[in-house]
Amino acid sequence: MIEQEEQQAQPGERLQKMLAQAGLGSRRAMEEWISAGRVTLNGEVATLGMRVIEGDVVRVDKRIVHFKAQGSSLPRVLLYHKQEGEIVSRDDPEKRASVFDKLPKLRGMKWIAIGRLDFNTSGLLIFTTSGDLANRLMHPRFEVEREYAVRLQGTMTEEQMRQMVNEGITLEDGPIKFEKLLDEGGEGYNHWYRLMLKEGRNRVVRRTFEVLGLPVSRLMRVRFGIVNLPPRLKRGMLAELGAGEVAAILDWVGMEAQPVMEKVAEQPGRAKAVKVADEIGDAAHKTGKKGSKPVVVPPVKIDRSRSRGHALKPKRAPSA
C-alpha cells in the first residue's frame, strides 16, 4: 500500500502509457519495447516503471517521440470509407494502394488502424493516434461488436442461419458464432444479409460462408462498436471526429476524456466530421451498454432495387 501511494505521488506519467498515447502501439507492446532496450529516456536506456514529465527526451530506436502536456488534447480519431482494392498495411511487396496513403501526415505520432479489412472488403475503418484506445477497441477480451452487410451468391437455409447463431461454425482456427444474422432479401442469385460478431479474425466472415458453400460477392463493414459508417461519407473519403465524438468513444471504452485546449484544422479533400447532436441512432442499444450514444448516424441501408454494381445506397441524412 505504501509503495502504491509513493508511486502515485511521483510526477509525470508512466513511460509505456505515454508511448501508447503517442500512437506507437498498445501499452503491452510498449512494455515489450522498453524491456527489449529499444527506448531511451534523456539518453539512458529506459526501464519499466520510469515516468515522463514535460521536457523529457524520449527516443524509440533513435527516433524522438514528442509528447504533449497531459490534458492538452484528446487523441485524434479518423473515419475512412474504405474501397475495394485497397490494403490496410504500410508495407506491401506488390505495391498496391494503401489506405495509409490517404491519411494526413503526423509529427511524432502515427495513425493506428482499429481492425483491418481485407483487399476485397469495403466499409468503415477507424484510425486513431492513441494506442490505448486502439487496444481497447480491438482486444478480444473487450468483445467489441462488428456489423457487416454481406451479399451472397445463393440463399441460406433456415437451418444454416440457426446454426451460425446458436451452435456456430467450425473453422480451421476455431469455431465462430455470429451474435446476430438478419435476412435482408435480394433479387435473382444475389441475396443480402446483415450480421454482427465480436471477433476480428482474418477473413472470418468470408471463410465462414465458404464452409457453407456460399461464396461472398460483396462484403461491407457498417459499424464498429458504437461508431456507425456515416451515410454522407462516400467511398474513399475521410472524416475526423470532433471533440464531442472522441470523448463519447473514450467514455464508452472506459478511458478518461481530457479537456481539449486546441482545435485541429481541417485538411483539403477531407469530409467534415458528422455531428452527434440531433443524429442519434440505435447503435448504443445494439452494443448493450446503457447510457452510451452512437457517434454517428445509423449505418447504410441496403438498396434491393439494384442487383449489380454499387448495391448499397446510404440513407439521406436528417435535416438540421
Secondary structure as the mmCIF struct_conf table of DSSP 4:
data_model
#
loop_
_struct_conf.conf_type_id
_struct_conf.id
_struct_conf.beg_label_comp_id
_struct_conf.beg_label_asym_id
_struct_conf.beg_label_seq_id
_struct_conf.end_label_comp_id
_struct_conf.end_label_asym_id
_struct_conf.end_label_seq_id
HELX_RH_AL_P HELX_RH_AL_P1 ILE A 2 ALA A 9
BEND BEND1 GLN A 10 GLY A 12
STRN STRN1 GLU A 13 ARG A 14
HELX_RH_AL_P HELX_RH_AL_P2 LEU A 15 GLN A 21
TURN_TY1_P TURN_TY1_P1 ALA A 22 GLY A 23
BEND BEND2 LEU A 24 GLY A 25
HELX_RH_AL_P HELX_RH_AL_P3 ARG A 27 SER A 35
TURN_TY1_P TURN_TY1_P2 ALA A 36 GLY A 37
STRN STRN2 VAL A 39 LEU A 41
TURN_TY1_P TURN_TY1_P3 ASN A 42 GLY A 43
STRN STRN3 GLU A 44 VAL A 45
TURN_TY1_P TURN_TY1_P4 LEU A 48 GLY A 49
STRN STRN4 ARG A 51 VAL A 52
TURN_TY1_P TURN_TY1_P5 GLU A 54 GLY A 55
STRN STRN5 VAL A 58 VAL A 60
TURN_TY1_P TURN_TY1_P6 ASP A 61 LYS A 62
STRN STRN6 ARG A 63 VAL A 65
HELX_LH_PP_P HELX_LH_PP_P1 LYS A 68 ALA A 69
TURN_TY1_P TURN_TY1_P7 GLN A 70 GLY A 71
BEND BEND3 SER A 72 SER A 72
HELX_LH_PP_P HELX_LH_PP_P2 LEU A 74 ARG A 76
STRN STRN7 VAL A 77 LYS A 82
HELX_LH_PP_P HELX_LH_PP_P3 GLN A 83 GLN A 83
TURN_TY1_P TURN_TY1_P8 GLU A 84 GLY A 85
STRN STRN8 ILE A 87 ILE A 87
BEND BEND4 VAL A 88 VAL A 88
BEND BEND5 ARG A 90 ARG A 90
TURN_TY1_P TURN_TY1_P9 PRO A 93 GLU A 94
STRN STRN9 SER A 98 SER A 98
HELX_RH_3T_P HELX_RH_3T_P1 VAL A 99 LYS A 102
BEND BEND6 LEU A 103 LEU A 103
HELX_LH_PP_P HELX_LH_PP_P4 PRO A 104 LYS A 105
BEND BEND7 ARG A 107 GLY A 108
STRN STRN10 ILE A 112 ILE A 114
BEND BEND8 GLY A 115 GLY A 115
TURN_TY1_P TURN_TY1_P10 PHE A 119 ASN A 120
STRN STRN11 SER A 122 THR A 128
BEND BEND9 THR A 129 THR A 129
HELX_RH_AL_P HELX_RH_AL_P4 GLY A 131 MET A 138
BEND BEND10 HIS A 139 HIS A 139
HELX_RH_3T_P HELX_RH_3T_P2 PRO A 140 PHE A 142
STRN STRN12 ARG A 146 GLN A 153
BEND BEND11 GLY A 154 GLY A 154
HELX_RH_AL_P HELX_RH_AL_P5 GLU A 158 VAL A 165
TURN_TY1_P TURN_TY1_P11 ASN A 166 GLU A 167
STRN STRN13 ILE A 169 LEU A 171
TURN_TY1_P TURN_TY1_P12 GLU A 172 ASP A 173
STRN STRN14 GLY A 174 ILE A 176
BEND BEND12 GLU A 179 GLU A 179
STRN STRN15 LYS A 180 GLY A 185
BEND BEND13 GLU A 187 GLU A 187
TURN_TY1_P TURN_TY1_P13 GLY A 188 TYR A 189
STRN STRN16 ASN A 190 LEU A 197
BEND BEND14 LYS A 198 LYS A 198
TURN_TY1_P TURN_TY1_P14 ASN A 202 ARG A 203
HELX_RH_AL_P HELX_RH_AL_P6 VAL A 204 VAL A 211
TURN_TY1_P TURN_TY1_P15 LEU A 212 GLY A 213
STRN STRN17 VAL A 216 PHE A 224
TURN_TY1_P TURN_TY1_P16 GLY A 225 ILE A 226
STRN STRN18 VAL A 227 ASN A 228
HELX_LH_PP_P HELX_LH_PP_P5 LEU A 229 PRO A 230
TURN_TY1_P TURN_TY1_P17 PRO A 231 ARG A 232
TURN_TY1_P TURN_TY1_P18 ARG A 235 GLY A 236
STRN STRN19 LEU A 238 GLU A 240
HELX_RH_AL_P HELX_RH_AL_P7 ALA A 243 VAL A 253
TURN_TY1_P TURN_TY1_P19 GLY A 254 GLY A 254
HELX_LH_PP_P HELX_LH_PP_P6 GLN A 258 VAL A 260
HELX_LH_PP_P HELX_LH_PP_P7 VAL A 264 GLU A 266
TURN_TY1_P TURN_TY1_P20 PRO A 268 GLY A 269
STRN STRN20 ALA A 271 ALA A 271
HELX_LH_PP_P HELX_LH_PP_P8 LYS A 272 LYS A 275
TURN_TY1_P TURN_TY1_P21 ALA A 277 ASP A 278
BEND BEND15 ASP A 282 ASP A 282
HELX_RH_AL_P HELX_RH_AL_P8 ALA A 283 THR A 287
TURN_TY1_P TURN_TY1_P22 GLY A 288 GLY A 288
TURN_TY1_P TURN_TY1_P23 LYS A 290 GLY A 291
BEND BEND16 VAL A 295 VAL A 297
HELX_LH_PP_P HELX_LH_PP_P9 PRO A 298 VAL A 300
STRN STRN21 LYS A 301 ILE A 302
TURN_TY1_P TURN_TY1_P24 ARG A 304 SER A 305
BEND BEND17 ARG A 308 GLY A 309
STRN STRN22 LEU A 312 LYS A 313
HELX_LH_PP_P HELX_LH_PP_P10 PRO A 314 SER A 319
#
